[in-house]
Amino acid sequence: MPHDIPSLDTPQPFAFLPMYDWPEVRSETDRLWSLLREALADLGLSAPSQLERGRELMDGWRDQTLLLGQTCGLPLVRHLLDSVCVIGSPDYGLPGCPPGHYCSVVVVREEDPAVSLGDLRGRRLAFNHPGSQSGEGALRHMLAPLAEGKPFFSSVMETGSHRAALKSVAAGDADAATLDAMSYRLAQAHEPAARSVRVLLATPPTPGLPMITSKANRERVPLLRQAVAAAVAAAPQDLRTALSLHGFAAFDADDYGVIAERDRHAAALGYPVLA
C-alpha cells in the first residue's frame, strides 16, 4: 500500500505533461502516465489516476501540490527555481544531442535559398512565444553576436505554438521559424505542412525539457527519478516509437545553468528579446 495517501482535507497531488501533448499522441501520453503511476505505486507513492489538462502553465508549475510535471528550461531558470525540484529529462534520441538533451531547429520553406543564419537577416521570423527556450532563447543566443544590439529580422511573429510557427512558414506568412527538435519530429509525423519546409540549422544542445516536482516533494526526488526511469524502460516498443522515448537522464537544477548563462550573455550583447 502507498505510504503517503493523503487525508481527506489534504490537497490532492496532480500531474501534467503538457509540453509534447499533441492531440495525435494524447492517448500515448495517457499510456505513459499509466506506466508512471504504476512505477510510483511500486515505490509507495500515490499518484492521481489521470493527467490534468487545461491548467495555465505557470500556475501549474508553481503549484506546491505538483507531483510530476514537465516545463521548459528558460522558465525554469528565470521563474521556477524557488518553487520546484528538477528530476531530469526523457531522452528523445535527437540527432547531435547527448542523452537527455535537445536543441532547436530553424526551418525555412523547401525552396528557400537560405544556407546560413546570416541569410535570414531582414526577413520574417515566426516563433511560439517569448520566454520559450526552444522558441526564443536558443536562437537568441546564436543571433546576439550577429545582431549587434539591433533588430535582426524585419518582423517577428508570435504564433502561440511550435506547430503554428511551422505552419506559418509553409503558408508563406513567415520566412523562417524556430522550434524544438522533438516538436519538429512530431510535426514530421503528424503535420502535413512539415512536408513543405526543411531544416536550415540546429542550435547548440542543452539539457532537455525538465521533469519537475514541487519543493514540497524534495525528499522524494530520488524515488521520482527511479519511477520515471522504470516507466520509460517498461514502455512497449509502439509507445516508445510514438513518443520517441529512448531513456531517461537524471538532471538537477545546476545542469540548466547553461541556459541561464546564455540568456544573460545575449542580453549583455544588447539582444534581450528576439527582434
Sequence and secondary structure as in RCSB ss.txt:
>XXXX:A:sequence
MPHDIPSLDTPQPFAFLPMYDWPEVRSETDRLWSLLREALADLGLSAPSQLERGRELMDGWRDQTLLLGQTCGLP
LVRHLLDSVCVIGSPDYGLPGCPPGHYCSVVVVREEDPAVSLGDLRGRRLAFNHPGSQSGEGALRHMLAPLAEGK
PFFSSVMETGSHRAALKSVAAGDADAATLDAMSYRLAQAHEPAARSVRVLLATPPTPGLPMITSKANRERVPLLR
QAVAAAVAAAPQDLRTALSLHGFAAFDADDYGVIAERDRHAAALGYPVLA
>XXXX:A:secstr
  TT   TTS   EEE  TT  GGGHHHHHHHHHHHHHHHHHTT    SS   S  HHHHHH TTEEEEE  HHH
IIIIITTTEEEEEEEE   TT  TTEE EEEEEETT    SGGGGTTSEEEES TT IIIIIHHHHHHHHHHTTS
  SSEEEE SSHHHHHHHHHTTS SEEEEEHHHHHHHHHH GGGGGEEEEEE   EE S EEEEGGGGGGHHHHH
HHHHHHHHH  HHHHHHHT  EEEE  GGGGHHHHHHHHHHHHTT SS  
